[in-house]
């Protein structure tokens, strides 16, 4: 007998439903009410009632021709685990596939077992199901069809080679590694009408580039016919405390599976506003840490109608790279309240080849052109990955200043720049790339800006160049002396 066996099940099929409800939401609702009982909590011991919002979650599986991908994004506390557990049993008993295999994949192995535990509670609370199921530690088997419902770790080695039928259930898709999801997808299709149901809340920013959720949503919104996408979200207004928004996001779940008082009890300041928006309003937030430059503060300083005039005293801030990152040139006027403009940006795009490199000759030429147009007091650059260019430009007579973006100097410069933005002591051109790089950054414990994760493709190089430019332009504005140099003046 396999290790972990608790009870051998009968191969007798379940008694039929009293009324033929066909195949779809109505049959699922009737089956749950007939064979499942609420295992614990509010209504424990009563027949399981399937609510309209739960049918909406499962519309890609129960409604019409099933899609290969069914993706659901919803707030926390909407009884997603209960809904998925009920679906797994319904498919195994009422819509059986001979030798079916239904993996339950959670964000961790413990998460997979928690979902299986919900399935087991349903079985153990129903005498009709319990006598027809063989229970093991990590799975249960329905002898009548040979279908297995298995708690599976979120690893490629565990998923690889599975013969999924009719469905894989993925919980918290926003925290599942992309390669695991891909392995599950490639394990579908060996038999007809197989696919994946993936449910979760919007993921934290540091997981955006390592999980498939954001890409699946973007593809669905672009019209991918293989993806059925369902979104529960607050769109009524942008006020995080708006109760109408919560009712909209929870779509009937408030008062049925979660209490409004429970939602109120988790409002800020008990949790951060960003986490409340992500988990309760199902919003995509840029970060759950503190933004280095808040988007609203940055937007208030935009002045697209102004510009730095030709011949003005300026500093060019440079943050350079070679391949996978970006190189940015930021122009800052030498003034008590400087103006910032994006002089140049070279960054690898999604469709660029892996062999892409920053065109350093173009960067150097852009700096030379700026020196002909403005009175460039300094070309201030982080020398990392950029030393060769600095030596070339210095040999041509340009006023090169090395500004390593590390250590106490960088921390002080970053704090000064952030303070200037929050106090409204600068202006900028409103360039969208500048905004993107500024709002991509979070405030690190060191005081420096950093990406949301090391693997993030969301660049912050324009911000680094702006910090360097602000530090030197502000110092020169106070000093008001020193050598002024440009290619034009040198001539």
NUNU-213743 format. One record per residue (C-alpha): x, y, z; residue in three letters. Coordinates in Angstrom, 3 decimals. Layout:
BEGIN
> X Y Z ALA
...
This chain:
BEGIN
> 0.000 0.000 0.000 UNK
> 1.500 3.433 -0.923 UNK
> 2.837 5.554 1.920 UNK
> 0.274 7.961 3.308 UNK
> -2.841 6.005 2.329 UNK
> -5.696 6.862 4.664 UNK
> -8.693 5.074 3.195 UNK
> -9.409 3.077 0.057 UNK
> -12.345 4.409 -1.920 UNK
> -15.193 2.656 -3.697 UNK
> -15.380 2.596 -7.489 UNK
> -19.149 3.144 -7.393 UNK
> -20.187 6.347 -9.246 UNK
> -22.052 9.107 -7.465 UNK
> -25.839 9.031 -7.718 UNK
> -27.090 11.237 -10.555 UNK
> -28.503 14.685 -9.974 UNK
> -32.255 14.721 -9.659 UNK
> -32.591 17.197 -12.525 UNK
> -30.510 17.240 -15.717 UNK
> -28.785 20.641 -15.678 UNK
> -26.735 20.033 -18.820 UNK
> -23.091 21.063 -18.788 UNK
> -22.082 24.478 -17.516 UNK
> -22.586 26.919 -14.641 UNK
> -26.062 25.629 -13.756 UNK
> -24.860 22.042 -13.448 UNK
> -21.800 23.044 -11.419 UNK
> -24.024 25.039 -9.050 UNK
> -26.450 22.146 -8.625 UNK
> -23.657 19.597 -8.178 UNK
> -21.956 21.645 -5.455 UNK
> -25.206 22.133 -3.584 UNK
> -25.987 18.414 -3.814 UNK
> -22.612 16.908 -2.907 UNK
> -20.548 19.548 -1.100 UNK
> -21.031 21.120 2.292 UNK
> -19.307 24.122 3.795 UNK
> -16.457 22.487 5.734 UNK
> -15.847 25.266 8.277 UNK
> -16.490 28.909 9.119 UNK
> -19.749 30.744 8.373 UNK
> -22.422 28.261 7.324 UNK
> -20.344 25.192 8.225 UNK
> -22.262 21.988 7.570 UNK
> -24.709 23.605 5.170 UNK
> -24.879 22.807 1.434 UNK
> -22.313 24.815 -0.529 UNK
> -23.874 27.759 -2.316 UNK
> -22.096 28.924 -5.453 UNK
> -22.398 32.688 -5.860 UNK
> -22.496 34.610 -9.163 UNK
> -19.014 36.057 -8.629 UNK
> -17.641 32.509 -8.292 UNK
> -19.305 31.471 -11.543 UNK
> -17.716 34.510 -13.146 UNK
> -14.308 33.294 -11.939 UNK
> -14.922 29.954 -13.636 UNK
> -16.540 31.297 -16.807 UNK
> -13.494 30.342 -18.901 UNK
> -13.819 26.722 -17.765 UNK
> -17.582 26.225 -17.462 UNK
> -18.871 28.487 -20.199 UNK
> -18.891 27.180 -23.769 UNK
> -15.702 25.972 -25.413 UNK
> -12.918 26.076 -22.791 UNK
> -9.811 28.174 -23.519 UNK
> -6.263 26.894 -23.070 UNK
> -5.574 29.747 -20.610 UNK
> -8.211 30.975 -18.162 UNK
> -6.767 33.835 -16.099 UNK
> -8.554 35.436 -13.146 UNK
> -7.320 38.454 -11.171 UNK
> -9.251 39.184 -7.992 UNK
> -8.762 40.721 -4.526 UNK
> -7.837 38.612 -1.556 UNK
> -10.595 37.071 0.527 UNK
> -12.959 36.182 -2.361 UNK
> -12.977 32.463 -1.509 UNK
> -10.753 31.629 -4.476 UNK
> -9.338 28.502 -2.813 UNK
> -12.799 27.170 -1.988 UNK
> -13.964 27.832 -5.541 UNK
> -10.971 26.035 -7.083 UNK
> -11.267 23.081 -4.701 UNK
> -14.950 22.682 -5.577 UNK
> -14.132 22.876 -9.296 UNK
> -11.449 20.186 -9.000 UNK
> -13.904 17.765 -7.377 UNK
> -16.647 18.620 -9.862 UNK
> -14.382 17.888 -12.819 UNK
> -13.102 14.674 -11.242 UNK
> -16.549 13.287 -10.413 UNK
> -19.095 14.837 -12.749 UNK
> -16.966 15.496 -15.852 UNK
> -14.413 12.719 -15.499 UNK
> -11.605 12.030 -17.941 UNK
> -10.391 8.433 -17.749 UNK
> -7.036 8.532 -15.991 UNK
> -7.432 12.274 -15.417 UNK
> -4.680 14.277 -13.756 UNK
> -5.522 17.604 -12.041 UNK
> -2.435 19.237 -10.484 UNK
> -2.868 21.925 -7.836 UNK
> 0.100 24.291 -8.136 UNK
> 0.566 26.913 -5.455 UNK
> 3.258 29.600 -5.071 UNK
> 5.119 27.262 -2.689 UNK
> 4.860 23.555 -1.914 UNK
> 3.051 24.500 1.300 UNK
> 0.616 26.563 -0.764 UNK
> -0.130 23.561 -2.989 UNK
> -0.822 21.439 0.086 UNK
> -3.115 24.118 1.554 UNK
> -5.234 23.976 -1.582 UNK
> -5.293 20.162 -1.446 UNK
> -6.326 20.389 2.213 UNK
> -9.396 22.382 1.155 UNK
> -10.260 19.643 -1.342 UNK
> -9.836 17.000 1.379 UNK
> -12.073 18.933 3.793 UNK
> -14.832 18.886 1.195 UNK
> -14.396 15.144 0.787 UNK
> -14.297 14.423 4.510 UNK
> -17.425 16.499 5.166 UNK
> -19.440 14.524 2.602 UNK
> -20.138 10.844 3.280 UNK
> -20.964 10.259 -0.390 UNK
> -17.617 11.639 -1.562 UNK
> -15.569 10.178 1.275 UNK
> -16.540 6.590 0.466 UNK
> -15.591 7.089 -3.212 UNK
> -12.139 8.620 -2.743 UNK
> -8.769 7.150 -1.833 UNK
> -6.808 9.665 0.219 UNK
> -3.021 10.026 0.313 UNK
> -0.798 12.618 1.904 UNK
> -0.144 14.508 -1.360 UNK
> -3.125 13.490 -3.526 UNK
> -6.494 11.884 -3.736 UNK
> -7.700 9.365 -6.317 UNK
> -11.222 8.702 -7.564 UNK
> -11.205 4.959 -8.402 UNK
> -14.309 5.189 -10.610 UNK
> -12.366 7.146 -13.261 UNK
> -8.790 6.846 -12.092 UNK
> -8.582 10.643 -11.803 UNK
> -5.929 12.086 -9.472 UNK
> -5.990 15.491 -7.779 UNK
> -2.384 16.170 -6.764 UNK
> -0.618 18.855 -4.709 UNK
> 2.365 19.701 -6.886 UNK
> 5.403 21.804 -5.919 UNK
> 5.974 24.864 -8.157 UNK
> 9.107 23.482 -9.791 UNK
> 9.846 22.559 -13.393 UNK
> 11.123 19.114 -12.380 UNK
> 7.842 18.316 -10.597 UNK
> 5.598 19.532 -13.433 UNK
> 7.672 18.352 -16.411 UNK
> 6.197 15.376 -18.240 UNK
> 2.773 15.492 -16.573 UNK
> -0.253 14.424 -18.606 UNK
> -2.659 17.128 -17.500 UNK
> -6.334 16.418 -18.152 UNK
> -8.687 18.115 -18.035 UNK
> -7.220 21.062 -16.128 UNK
> -4.267 22.354 -14.149 UNK
> -5.193 24.730 -11.329 UNK
> -2.621 27.404 -10.525 UNK
> -3.130 29.425 -7.338 UNK
> -1.521 32.870 -6.887 UNK
> -0.315 32.996 -10.491 UNK
> 1.419 36.301 -9.730 UNK
> 4.007 34.436 -7.648 UNK
> 4.543 31.357 -9.838 UNK
> 7.841 31.331 -11.800 UNK
> 7.345 31.693 -15.542 UNK
> 9.206 28.483 -16.341 UNK
> 6.866 26.488 -14.089 UNK
> 3.814 27.900 -15.845 UNK
> 5.382 27.182 -19.226 UNK
> 6.089 23.592 -18.182 UNK
> 2.457 23.154 -17.103 UNK
> 1.225 24.649 -20.361 UNK
> 3.387 22.295 -22.406 UNK
> 1.995 19.389 -20.386 UNK
> -1.499 20.262 -21.644 UNK
> -2.748 19.312 -25.089 UNK
> -1.831 15.647 -24.967 UNK
> -5.566 15.082 -24.737 UNK
> -8.301 17.347 -26.172 UNK
> -9.846 20.262 -24.267 UNK
> -7.126 20.584 -21.638 UNK
> -5.881 23.832 -20.197 UNK
> -4.893 25.909 -17.168 UNK
> -7.005 27.887 -14.725 UNK
> -4.764 30.523 -13.113 UNK
> -6.097 32.699 -10.306 UNK
> -4.409 35.341 -8.181 UNK
> -4.091 38.937 -7.050 UNK
> -1.830 41.426 -8.844 UNK
> 1.724 40.547 -7.895 UNK
> 4.208 42.726 -6.085 UNK
> 6.471 44.726 -8.405 UNK
> 9.536 42.590 -7.762 UNK
> 7.729 39.575 -9.285 UNK
> 6.417 41.301 -12.421 UNK
> 9.387 40.254 -14.563 UNK
> 9.706 36.705 -13.203 UNK
> 6.089 35.498 -13.375 UNK
> 3.719 35.111 -16.347 UNK
> 0.725 37.056 -15.008 UNK
> 1.430 40.492 -16.467 UNK
> 2.294 39.043 -19.871 UNK
> -0.880 36.933 -19.963 UNK
> -3.012 39.958 -19.106 UNK
> -1.356 42.116 -21.762 UNK
> -1.854 39.371 -24.348 UNK
> -5.519 38.949 -23.386 UNK
> -6.157 42.684 -23.658 UNK
> -4.458 42.652 -27.057 UNK
> -7.030 40.104 -28.216 UNK
> -5.259 36.746 -27.888 UNK
> -8.030 34.228 -28.703 UNK
> -6.508 31.489 -26.516 UNK
> -6.841 33.469 -23.270 UNK
> -10.029 33.977 -21.288 UNK
> -9.415 36.850 -18.870 UNK
> -11.606 37.833 -15.928 UNK
> -10.754 40.828 -13.763 UNK
> -12.284 41.882 -10.470 UNK
> -11.048 45.406 -9.799 UNK
> -12.022 48.795 -8.421 UNK
> -12.552 51.392 -11.158 UNK
> -15.116 53.700 -9.549 UNK
> -12.492 56.210 -8.407 UNK
> -8.887 56.460 -7.195 UNK
> -9.687 56.954 -3.492 UNK
> -8.316 53.905 -1.665 UNK
> -10.899 54.320 1.128 UNK
> -13.907 54.374 -1.221 UNK
> -16.389 51.695 -0.121 UNK
> -18.141 51.751 -3.500 UNK
> -14.822 50.741 -5.081 UNK
> -14.490 47.832 -2.667 UNK
> -18.012 46.655 -3.442 UNK
> -17.214 46.872 -7.148 UNK
> -13.969 44.919 -6.789 UNK
> -15.532 42.187 -4.654 UNK
> -18.576 41.894 -6.949 UNK
> -21.044 40.511 -4.427 UNK
> -18.537 38.722 -2.194 UNK
> -18.943 41.279 0.606 UNK
> -21.567 39.949 2.973 UNK
> -21.370 36.431 1.545 UNK
> -17.773 35.201 1.949 UNK
> -16.117 38.267 3.518 UNK
> -17.436 40.964 5.849 UNK
> -17.120 44.674 5.173 UNK
> -15.800 45.107 8.728 UNK
> -12.906 42.785 7.881 UNK
> -11.997 44.978 4.921 UNK
> -12.198 48.124 7.023 UNK
> -9.978 46.515 9.646 UNK
> -7.200 46.070 7.060 UNK
> -7.295 49.640 5.739 UNK
> -4.311 51.996 6.065 UNK
> -2.581 52.820 8.329 UNK
> -2.788 49.183 9.495 UNK
> -1.245 48.222 6.160 UNK
> 0.474 50.396 3.590 UNK
> -1.705 52.086 0.994 UNK
> 0.144 50.291 -1.808 UNK
> -0.502 46.849 -0.301 UNK
> -4.147 47.708 0.375 UNK
> -4.598 48.780 -3.231 UNK
> -2.916 45.614 -4.499 UNK
> -4.651 43.067 -2.278 UNK
> -8.070 44.639 -1.656 UNK
> -8.686 46.706 -4.795 UNK
> -6.754 44.369 -7.159 UNK
> -4.762 47.300 -8.507 UNK
> -1.350 47.039 -10.105 UNK
> 0.978 49.195 -8.043 UNK
> 4.424 50.288 -9.101 UNK
> 5.916 49.258 -5.809 UNK
> 4.957 48.325 -2.292 UNK
> 8.019 50.065 -0.940 UNK
> 8.277 53.838 -0.796 UNK
> 8.703 55.469 -4.196 UNK
> 11.950 57.357 -4.576 UNK
> 10.101 59.967 -6.637 UNK
> 6.299 59.891 -6.186 UNK
> 4.564 60.184 -9.539 UNK
> 2.233 62.976 -8.437 UNK
> 5.124 65.070 -7.104 UNK
> 7.023 64.622 -10.373 UNK
> 4.018 65.489 -12.522 UNK
> 3.435 68.778 -10.690 UNK
> 6.869 70.027 -11.790 UNK
> 6.343 69.429 -15.516 UNK
> 6.511 72.451 -17.826 UNK
> 6.496 71.222 -21.444 UNK
> 6.213 74.772 -22.833 UNK
> 9.512 75.942 -21.342 UNK
> 12.985 75.001 -22.531 UNK
> 16.644 75.626 -21.777 UNK
> 17.749 78.357 -24.161 UNK
> 20.738 77.982 -26.473 UNK
> 23.927 79.259 -24.878 UNK
> 22.655 78.744 -21.318 UNK
> 24.982 77.481 -18.599 UNK
> 24.252 73.781 -18.179 UNK
> 25.534 70.522 -16.752 UNK
> 25.206 67.219 -18.579 UNK
> 24.566 64.295 -16.214 UNK
> 25.533 60.892 -17.607 UNK
> 24.712 57.392 -16.427 UNK
> 26.251 54.871 -18.806 UNK
> 26.010 51.208 -19.634 UNK
> 27.231 48.768 -22.262 UNK
> 24.548 46.209 -23.080 UNK
> 21.518 45.101 -21.082 UNK
> 20.833 48.322 -19.201 UNK
> 20.523 51.887 -20.513 UNK
> 22.614 55.022 -21.051 UNK
> 21.041 58.382 -20.277 UNK
> 22.098 61.997 -20.801 UNK
> 20.235 64.620 -18.767 UNK
> 20.623 68.354 -19.226 UNK
> 20.303 70.614 -16.148 UNK
> 20.465 74.398 -16.176 UNK
> 22.875 76.002 -13.702 UNK
> 20.359 77.826 -11.522 UNK
> 19.023 77.940 -7.989 UNK
> 15.956 76.059 -9.268 UNK
> 17.313 74.164 -12.277 UNK
> 15.343 72.895 -15.242 UNK
> 15.876 69.350 -16.492 UNK
> 15.563 68.006 -20.018 UNK
> 16.329 64.600 -21.454 UNK
> 19.228 65.000 -23.863 UNK
> 19.469 61.357 -24.923 UNK
> 18.428 57.843 -23.943 UNK
> 19.655 54.538 -25.337 UNK
> 18.074 51.429 -23.851 UNK
> 17.464 47.879 -24.963 UNK
> 13.902 47.344 -26.094 UNK
> 11.953 44.121 -25.774 UNK
> 12.372 43.205 -29.452 UNK
> 16.119 43.971 -29.600 UNK
> 18.505 41.063 -30.110 UNK
> 20.551 39.739 -27.202 UNK
> 23.638 41.106 -28.943 UNK
> 22.371 44.692 -28.595 UNK
> 24.939 47.179 -27.265 UNK
> 24.745 50.860 -26.380 UNK
> 25.967 52.822 -29.455 UNK
> 28.746 54.667 -27.646 UNK
> 29.724 56.657 -30.740 UNK
> 26.182 58.083 -30.884 UNK
> 26.358 58.931 -27.176 UNK
> 29.668 60.733 -27.633 UNK
> 28.331 62.639 -30.615 UNK
> 25.258 63.758 -28.648 UNK
> 27.520 65.157 -25.922 UNK
> 29.633 67.025 -28.508 UNK
> 26.484 68.470 -30.108 UNK
> 25.250 69.699 -26.733 UNK
> 28.589 71.363 -26.081 UNK
> 28.185 73.290 -29.333 UNK
> 24.688 74.405 -28.420 UNK
> 25.076 75.260 -24.716 UNK
> 27.726 76.605 -22.333 UNK
> 28.534 73.236 -20.782 UNK
> 30.086 73.750 -17.381 UNK
> 30.583 70.032 -16.733 UNK
> 29.919 66.652 -18.276 UNK
> 29.422 64.792 -14.997 UNK
> 29.387 61.030 -15.354 UNK
> 29.439 57.819 -13.388 UNK
> 32.630 56.283 -14.817 UNK
> 31.400 52.694 -14.446 UNK
> 31.245 51.158 -17.957 UNK
> 32.000 54.601 -19.395 UNK
> 35.680 55.290 -18.740 UNK
> 36.802 54.981 -22.362 UNK
> 34.271 57.611 -23.522 UNK
> 35.280 59.977 -20.719 UNK
> 38.923 59.718 -21.722 UNK
> 38.100 60.415 -25.382 UNK
> 35.986 63.467 -24.560 UNK
> 38.502 64.772 -22.056 UNK
> 41.231 64.546 -24.711 UNK
> 39.050 66.751 -26.928 UNK
> 38.932 69.431 -24.244 UNK
> 35.474 68.849 -22.836 UNK
> 35.026 69.556 -19.092 UNK
> 34.748 66.014 -17.794 UNK
> 33.843 65.393 -14.139 UNK
> 33.766 61.896 -12.688 UNK
> 30.908 61.242 -10.300 UNK
> 30.849 57.605 -9.058 UNK
> 27.265 56.719 -8.158 UNK
> 28.251 54.969 -4.937 UNK
> 29.212 55.900 -1.402 UNK
> 28.331 58.888 0.745 UNK
> 28.612 61.372 -2.111 UNK
> 25.934 59.602 -4.104 UNK
> 23.696 59.231 -1.032 UNK
> 23.931 62.945 -0.307 UNK
> 23.250 63.836 -3.937 UNK
> 20.253 61.474 -4.067 UNK
> 18.786 62.946 -0.874 UNK
> 19.244 66.506 -2.173 UNK
> 17.574 65.682 -5.481 UNK
> 14.644 63.890 -3.877 UNK
> 14.199 66.773 -1.455 UNK
> 14.232 69.277 -4.328 UNK
> 11.522 67.334 -6.170 UNK
> 9.303 67.023 -3.095 UNK
> 9.782 70.717 -2.291 UNK
> 9.112 71.794 -5.879 UNK
> 12.548 73.394 -6.327 UNK
> 13.088 72.361 -9.951 UNK
> 11.201 71.934 -13.223 UNK
> 11.355 69.537 -16.135 UNK
> 10.148 69.105 -19.701 UNK
> 7.509 66.463 -18.976 UNK
> 9.279 63.887 -21.123 UNK
> 7.543 60.475 -20.712 UNK
> 10.840 58.563 -20.613 UNK
> 12.056 60.809 -17.802 UNK
> 8.853 60.141 -15.915 UNK
> 9.084 56.399 -16.485 UNK
> 12.651 56.120 -15.192 UNK
> 11.905 58.347 -12.194 UNK
> 8.773 56.479 -11.094 UNK
> 10.360 53.053 -11.628 UNK
> 12.668 53.540 -8.642 UNK
> 12.058 52.748 -4.993 UNK
> 13.843 54.195 -1.974 UNK
> 16.456 51.730 -0.731 UNK
> 17.474 51.565 2.957 UNK
> 20.788 53.119 1.891 UNK
> 18.938 56.229 0.700 UNK
> 19.798 55.563 -2.942 UNK
> 17.230 54.787 -5.625 UNK
> 17.084 51.198 -6.788 UNK
> 15.045 48.913 -9.025 UNK
> 12.208 46.878 -7.568 UNK
> 14.316 43.759 -8.172 UNK
> 17.682 42.875 -9.662 UNK
> 16.003 41.139 -12.592 UNK
> 13.689 44.036 -13.345 UNK
> 13.853 45.460 -16.858 UNK
> 12.358 48.740 -15.646 UNK
> 15.246 51.146 -16.034 UNK
> 16.128 54.035 -13.703 UNK
> 19.200 55.397 -15.522 UNK
> 17.599 58.750 -16.383 UNK
> 16.986 59.266 -12.661 UNK
> 20.623 58.501 -11.848 UNK
> 21.810 60.934 -14.529 UNK
> 19.422 63.601 -13.216 UNK
> 20.730 63.175 -9.664 UNK
> 24.305 63.652 -10.892 UNK
> 23.318 66.679 -12.983 UNK
> 21.378 68.245 -10.102 UNK
> 24.265 67.835 -7.694 UNK
> 26.771 69.544 -9.990 UNK
> 24.375 72.221 -11.325 UNK
> 23.291 73.201 -7.813 UNK
> 26.890 73.425 -6.630 UNK
> 27.892 75.552 -9.622 UNK
> 24.873 77.818 -9.118 UNK
> 26.062 78.509 -5.582 UNK
> 29.686 78.908 -6.598 UNK
> 29.074 81.083 -9.681 UNK
> 32.742 80.869 -10.608 UNK
> 35.041 78.444 -12.354 UNK
> 35.993 77.550 -15.876 UNK
> 33.313 77.609 -18.537 UNK
> 34.086 75.445 -21.520 UNK
> 32.354 74.448 -24.733 UNK
> 33.401 73.385 -28.178 UNK
> 31.975 76.629 -29.592 UNK
> 33.880 78.869 -27.180 UNK
> 37.063 76.894 -27.666 UNK
> 36.895 77.761 -31.333 UNK
